[in-house]
Amino acid sequence: MNELIGLFIEDEPANVDIYTRLFATEGLKLENIPQLPQKVEDYYNIVLEKEVDFLIIDFHLDKQVTYKGIDVLKEIRKHDSTIYAVLLTNYELNNFAPFSDYDYELRKNEIVDRYKDVAEKIKRACSLRRDNMLYSAVEKEHNYTTETLKLLQEINEKLDDRKQ
């Protein structure tokens, strides 16, 4: 598998530096956005532009913006339900219900102790996502080829009928 690239959505530069170095030891590259967008609607375009494989999102982004990390995740989920996302928080999220099977919530104070486990989950989820995307593409191509063959057979039969 090629190097996995994640988008780290965080408003604290010290955390960006620490987590970037931690995850690099596990072969994961974290991209960040030094100045967060003012609108959550801009995030999906950033995900596409940076071609990221996974997300790590801080719940509290109030040093730069008025929305929360959960709002970013909700917006991205409108467009992509399969990108793996880790939501970081310092608080217990009693009502956190994942938007997809690829959402994972982690307390910030646990990440230093559990980053290897989190990195393995990210790698596994990204591998499954790529396999599913590849399978879907192959299945789509197979269906297209099957339909094309049927159409060609029908045309051939009609041509044969004309010859007789």
C-alpha positions, 0 to 999 in steps of 0.5 A: 500500500502506498503512503497513507495521507491524512488531513489533520484538522486542528487549531493548535500548532503544538498538537499538529507538530506532536501528532504529525511526528507520532503518526509518521513513526507509524508510516502515516503522513498528516497534512494540516491546514494552518488557517482553517476555512471560515465555512464548513462547506469548504472542507470536502473540496480540501479533502479532494484537493489534498487527496487524503485517505483519512481524517483526524479532526479535533472537536474544539476548533474555537481558536480559529473558527466558530464551528466544531469538528463534529460540524466538519465531519457532518459536512464531509459525510454528506459527500463521502461515507467511507473515508476513515475519520477520528474525532478527537476531544478532551471531553466525554461525548455521551451522545456521539453516534458515528455517521458511518462505520468509518467514524471513531471517537478518541479522547485526546489524552489517550492518543499518545498512549494509543496512537499505534492502535489508532494507526493500525485502525486507520491502515486497516480501514484505508485498505478496506476502502481501497479494496471496496473501491477497486471491487466496485470499479471492476464490477462496474466495468464487468457490467458494462462489458456484459451489456456491451456483449449482449448488445453486440450479440443482438446486432449480430443476430439481426444481421444474420437474420437479414442475410437469410 
